[in-house]
Amino acid sequence: MSSEQSNDPLHGITLEMILNHLVQQYGFEELGTRIAIKCFTDNPSIKSSLKFLRRTPWARKKVEELYLTSIKRK
């Protein structure tokens, strides 16, 4: 048996973990500025944002890219 390591930097990180990190770091107002999607600007919540992001691949990709950028800065 060999232990394979994934080259995916998001391996093991859930969308909820990503979103919680970004909301804690930027807040919904700043997220709405950085990524112009309604779930961040119009009555935002973690639950509604997760629902939207799970159904919208292009938006999820933007959120994942922002997350990767934000953790590289630390």
C-alpha positions as CSV (number, residue, x, y, z in Angstrom):
1,M,0.0,0.0,0.0
2,S,1.3,3.4,-0.9
3,S,0.1,6.7,0.6
4,E,-0.8,9.0,-2.2
5,Q,-0.8,12.7,-1.7
6,S,-3.1,14.9,-3.6
7,N,-1.6,17.9,-5.5
8,D,-5.0,19.7,-5.1
9,P,-4.5,22.5,-2.6
10,L,-8.2,22.3,-1.7
11,H,-8.1,18.6,-0.9
12,G,-9.9,18.0,2.4
13,I,-11.2,21.6,2.6
14,T,-15.0,21.9,2.4
15,L,-16.8,24.8,0.7
16,E,-18.2,25.7,4.1
17,M,-14.7,26.0,5.6
18,I,-13.6,28.1,2.6
19,L,-16.6,30.4,3.0
20,N,-16.3,30.8,6.7
21,H,-12.6,31.7,6.3
22,L,-13.4,34.3,3.7
23,V,-16.3,35.8,5.7
24,Q,-14.1,36.0,8.8
25,Q,-11.2,37.6,6.8
26,Y,-13.2,40.0,4.6
27,G,-16.8,40.1,5.7
28,F,-19.7,39.8,3.3
29,E,-19.5,43.5,2.2
30,E,-15.9,43.1,1.0
31,L,-16.6,39.7,-0.5
32,G,-19.4,41.3,-2.5
33,T,-16.9,43.9,-3.8
34,R,-14.3,41.3,-4.7
35,I,-16.7,38.8,-6.2
36,A,-19.8,40.5,-7.6
37,I,-22.5,37.9,-6.8
38,K,-25.8,38.6,-5.2
39,C,-25.5,36.0,-2.5
40,F,-22.8,38.2,-0.9
41,T,-24.5,41.6,-1.4
42,D,-28.3,41.0,-0.9
43,N,-29.2,39.7,2.6
44,P,-26.1,37.5,2.8
45,S,-25.8,34.4,5.0
46,I,-23.5,31.4,5.1
47,K,-26.4,29.1,4.4
48,S,-27.8,31.0,1.4
49,S,-24.3,31.5,0.0
50,L,-23.5,27.8,0.3
51,K,-26.7,26.9,-1.5
52,F,-25.9,29.2,-4.4
53,L,-22.2,28.3,-4.6
54,R,-23.0,24.5,-4.7
55,R,-25.3,25.0,-7.7
56,T,-23.1,27.6,-9.6
57,P,-19.7,26.2,-10.7
58,W,-18.4,29.6,-12.0
59,A,-19.1,31.3,-8.7
60,R,-17.6,28.5,-6.7
61,K,-14.5,28.7,-8.8
62,K,-14.1,32.4,-8.1
63,V,-14.6,31.8,-4.3
64,E,-12.0,29.0,-4.3
65,E,-9.5,31.2,-6.2
66,L,-10.0,34.0,-3.7
67,Y,-9.5,31.6,-0.9
68,L,-6.2,30.2,-2.4
69,T,-5.0,33.8,-2.9
70,S,-5.9,34.7,0.7
71,I,-4.0,31.8,2.3
72,K,-0.9,32.4,0.2
73,R,-0.7,36.0,1.6
74,K,-0.4,34.7,5.2
